[in-house]
């Protein structure tokens, strides 16, 4: 029997590998994300902008934050209502995932996110854009997501990786 921590890490790895490959086929139904999620994206962009004013960042960090803001601003934001055959269904606990085959940048919000507040989804979108920025490790992505959220003056929500990654 796998330990709970190992199970979560394996599921995250499967979702990351399946979602981040260069030649991923979208053989699932999706639609443009509803207004609610578009608003969460605007809020997440604002958080990234606000975090850039923090003295905690180095100049290379600021460059990375600018890149993340640009990626989030220009990515396609989609909604997956039928989760069969998607990373949404991998663990039943996936709020969103990213794809970027052939330099097309897409964020997919899973139906699970319907139960979360707009601010929680904003933080999820920051997490996903950190992946789009090239960090596919769930723990370092979560760390960066939390640092951006804190630097923007907010208290980060706890996601499923916080305890697993020792970020308590």
N, C-alpha and C positions, 0 to 999 in steps of 0.2 A: 504494500500500500504506500503510495507516495505521500510525503508530508504535505501539508497544506501550502507551505511556503514554496516548495519545489513545484507543486501543481500550478500555482499562480504564475510562477516564472516560466514554466513550460508553455502554458496557455498564452502568455504575453509574447513569447518567442514565436509561437506558431502564428499568432495574429500579425506580429511585426513582419515576419518573413513573407507571409502570404500577401500582406498589404503593401510592402515596400519594394517588391521586386521590380525589375525594369520591364518585364513583359507580362503584367497582370492583365487578365481578361476580365472585363466587367460583365459577367454572365448572371447578373442579378438586376432586379428592377429598382430604380431610384428616381427621384424627382428633385427639382430645385427646392432647397430648404425653405420652409415656411418663414414668414416675416419674423416670427419669434427668434429664430436662429440667426437670421440676418442681423437683428438687433444685438444679439449676444456677440456676434462677430465685431460689430462696431464698438461695443463695450470692451472687448478684449484688445482691440487696436488702441483704444484710449488708455487702457492699463499699461500696455507696452510703452506708449508715448510718455505716460506719467512716470514710469519706472526709470526712464532714461535720465530723469533729472536727479536721481539719487547719486550721492557721492560714493556709493559702494562699488560702482562699475569702473573697470579699466577702459581705456580707449578701444581696445579690441572687443571688450564686452559691448560697448556702445555700438560698434560696427555690426556685431552679431544681432543686437536688438533691432537695429535699422533693417537688417536683412529679414528678420522674422516679421517685422511690421509689414514690409513690402510683400512677403510671401502670403501673409494672412489677408492683406488687402486685395491681392490679385488672384487668390485661389478660387476655384469653383467650390461652392458650398452646397452640398446635396443632402437629401434625407432618404434614409432607407426604412420603408415601412414593413416590407416583407423581408425578414432577416435570413431566410433560408439561403445557404450557400455563401454567406458573407462572414467577414470577421465579427460582425455583430452577434452571430449565432455561435461562434467558437466557444465562448464560455458563458454566454447569457448575461455577462456583466460588462460588456463593452459599450461605452457611451458614444464613441466615435472612432474612426480610423482614417488613415490617409492612403492615397495612391498617387504615384507620380511616374507612370510609364511614359516614355518618350517625351519627357520634359513638360507634360501636362500635370499641373498641380491641382489635386482635388482633395477636399475634406468631406467625409461622409459622416453625418450625424445619425446615430442609431435610434430606433424607437425607444430604447431604454431612457434616453435623455428627456423624453416627454415628462417624466416624473420629477425632474430637477428644476431648480430655479434658473432664471436667466443668468445670474451671476455665476452659478456653478458651471453652466454650459460655457460661459466665457472663459473660465479657467481651463475647462476641458479643451477648448479650441486653442488656447495658448500651449497646452501640452502637445496637441497634435501638430501645431506649427513648429514646435521645437524638433519634432521628428522630421518634418519637411526640411528643416534647416540642416539635417544630416546626422542628428543624434538618434540612434535607434535603440539605445539602451534605456529601458524603462526607468531605472533608478536615477540616472543622471538627467533624463528628461523631466522626471518628476521634481528633482531638486531644482532645476532651472525654472520650471513652471512655478514652483513655490517662491523662489527668489524674486521673480518678476512680479508676482502677486503682492508679496510683502513690500517690495520697493515702490509699488504703485499706491501704497498706503492702505492696503486691505489685508484682512486676515485670511490666509489660504484655507480652502476647504480640504478635508482629508479625503484622498482618493484611495483606492484599493492597494496602491503601491507604497504608501507612506510607511506602514508598519513592516511590510515585507522587505523594503529597502533600508530599514533602520533610520528613517528620517523623522522619527517622533521627536 
